[in-house]
């Protein structure tokens, strides 16, 4: 499945049990919402959350933002009930937690044949099987579950997250090899704007399409960092113009800002402009 140009810069978790939060989400500037039936919902509230979420989804009003539902795993009594409740709902994907292998995805795929699947990468086994998971024909996206991954690894994460860089990059490489999108894990200190901006920048530099968020206050910074800047857009346009001019003349080499422009740069430039246009359409 090829990677979509649909923006997923900011991917906000919303508890499926909180009717007020579900309603408020209709007016937020997040590119995507993960409606959570798993970690954000206590065991005694699972049934009510499932019904509440389905009712809110049926009301609609979430616009063009991507709607993803994180179900409970199939090692619980709630997983299959979640899938059944979401059958026919107006959603863009189902997100399966703690995916360890493609077999886990296949179980979900057989239950609901017409909804794209996303996978949480949050266990050592899942990371080691990232290529196999990303290669599942129904997989459309990967979400890094960094909090659970840190817990499973038993590591202590410092600034820059060097302790989990291998897991982040292995998962990203697997996603890119399969043409799937992938979003970075959450930044827990939701009042620390500088820390969030740094970690968003790191994720963007690594190649992630966006970042999962735990609070609406994190949306603006995340959208800004993961969007093409005005300088990026200007450079892309100038690269395309210079390359086209050389192609038309049939001689010379395209040069922009003292650097040679080759076809691979044009592919990247056109993808960047397509992303900028998709963001403008979503926000417009």
Residue pairs with C-beta under 8 A, 6 or more apart in sequence:
1 116
1 137
1 138
1 139
1 140
1 178
1 179
1 180
2 179
3 176
3 179
3 180
3 181
3 209
4 140
4 181
5 271
5 274
5 275
5 278
6 66
6 278
7 31
7 32
7 210
7 275
7 278
7 279
7 282
8 31
8 32
8 66
8 141
8 181
8 183
8 209
8 210
9 31
9 209
9 210
9 211
9 222
9 223
9 225
9 226
9 227
9 279
10 29
10 30
10 31
10 32
10 210
10 211
10 213
10 218
10 219
10 222
10 223
10 226
11 30
11 31
11 32
11 33
11 34
11 66
11 68
11 143
11 183
11 210
11 211
11 212
11 213
12 25
12 28
12 30
12 32
12 33
12 34
12 212
12 213
12 214
12 216
12 218
12 219
13 33
13 34
13 36
13 40
13 70
13 186
13 212
13 213
13 214
14 21
14 22
14 25
14 33
14 34
14 35
14 36
14 40
15 21
15 36
15 40
15 41
15 49
16 22
16 35
16 36
16 37
16 40
16 41
16 49
16 50
16 52
16 53
16 69
17 40
17 41
17 42
17 45
17 48
17 49
17 52
17 53
19 52
19 56
22 35
22 52
22 53
22 56
23 56
24 216
25 33
25 62
26 61
26 62
26 63
28 216
28 219
29 219
29 220
29 223
29 283
30 65
30 213
30 216
30 219
31 65
31 66
31 210
31 223
31 279
31 282
32 65
32 66
32 67
32 68
32 92
32 210
33 62
33 65
33 66
33 67
33 68
34 68
34 69
34 70
34 95
34 143
34 212
35 53
35 57
35 67
35 68
35 69
35 70
35 91
36 70
37 46
37 49
37 50
37 53
37 69
37 70
37 71
37 72
37 78
37 82
38 70
38 71
38 72
38 73
38 97
39 97
41 49
46 72
46 78
46 81
47 81
50 78
50 81
50 82
50 85
51 85
53 69
53 85
54 85
54 86
54 89
57 67
57 89
57 90
57 91
58 89
58 90
60 90
64 281
64 282
65 282
66 92
66 93
67 90
67 91
67 92
67 93
68 91
68 92
68 93
68 94
68 95
68 118
68 141
69 82
69 86
69 89
69 91
69 93
69 94
69 95
70 94
70 95
70 96
70 97
70 120
71 78
71 79
71 82
71 83
71 86
71 94
71 95
71 96
71 97
71 108
72 78
72 79
72 82
72 97
73 79
73 96
73 97
73 98
74 80
74 104
74 107
74 108
80 111
83 94
83 108
83 111
83 112
84 111
86 94
86 112
86 115
87 112
91 115
92 116
93 115
93 116
93 117
93 118
93 140
93 141
94 108
94 112
94 115
94 116
94 117
94 118
95 117
95 118
95 119
95 120
95 143
96 104
96 105
96 108
96 117
96 118
96 119
96 120
97 120
97 122
97 145
98 120
98 122
98 123
98 126
98 145
98 148
99 105
99 119
99 120
99 121
99 123
99 126
99 133
100 123
100 125
100 126
100 129
101 125
101 126
101 129
101 132
101 133
102 129
102 132
102 133
102 135
102 136
104 119
105 117
105 119
105 133
105 136
105 138
105 139
106 136
108 117
109 117
109 136
109 138
116 138
116 139
116 140
116 141
117 136
117 138
117 139
117 140
118 139
118 140
118 141
118 142
118 143
119 126
119 133
119 136
119 139
119 141
119 142
119 143
120 126
120 142
120 143
120 145
120 148
121 127
121 130
121 133
121 142
121 143
121 144
121 145
121 149
121 167
121 171
122 144
122 145
122 146
122 147
122 148
122 149
122 152
123 148
123 149
123 152
124 149
124 152
124 153
126 133
127 149
127 167
127 170
127 171
130 142
130 170
130 171
130 173
130 174
130 175
131 174
131 177
133 139
133 142
133 174
134 142
134 174
134 175
134 177
134 178
134 180
135 174
135 177
135 178
139 178
139 180
140 180
140 181
141 175
141 180
141 181
141 182
141 183
142 171
142 174
142 175
142 180
142 181
142 182
142 183
143 182
143 183
143 185
143 212
144 167
144 168
144 171
144 182
144 183
144 184
144 185
144 208
144 212
145 185
146 157
146 161
146 164
146 168
146 184
146 185
146 186
147 185
147 186
147 188
149 164
149 167
149 185
150 157
150 163
150 164
153 163
153 164
153 167
155 163
155 164
156 163
157 163
157 164
159 198
160 202
161 168
161 199
161 202
168 184
168 206
169 206
171 182
172 182
172 206
172 207
172 208
175 181
175 182
176 182
176 207
181 209
182 208
182 209
183 208
183 209
183 210
183 211
183 212
184 199
184 200
184 203
184 206
184 208
184 210
184 211
184 212
185 211
185 212
186 211
186 212
186 213
186 214
187 195
187 196
187 199
187 200
187 211
187 213
187 214
187 218
188 214
189 195
189 196
190 196
190 213
190 214
190 215
190 217
190 218
191 217
193 221
196 218
196 221
196 222
197 221
197 225
199 211
200 211
200 221
200 222
200 225
200 226
201 225
203 210
203 211
203 226
204 225
204 226
208 226
209 226
210 222
210 226
211 222
211 226
213 219
213 222
227 275
227 276
227 279
228 236
228 272
228 273
228 275
228 276
228 279
232 272
233 272
233 273
233 276
235 256
235 257
235 269
236 268
236 269
236 270
236 272
236 273
237 269
237 273
238 256
238 257
239 254
239 256
239 261
239 265
239 266
239 269
240 266
240 269
240 270
240 273
242 254
242 255
242 256
242 261
243 254
243 261
243 263
243 265
243 266
245 254
246 252
246 253
246 254
253 260
254 260
254 261
254 262
255 261
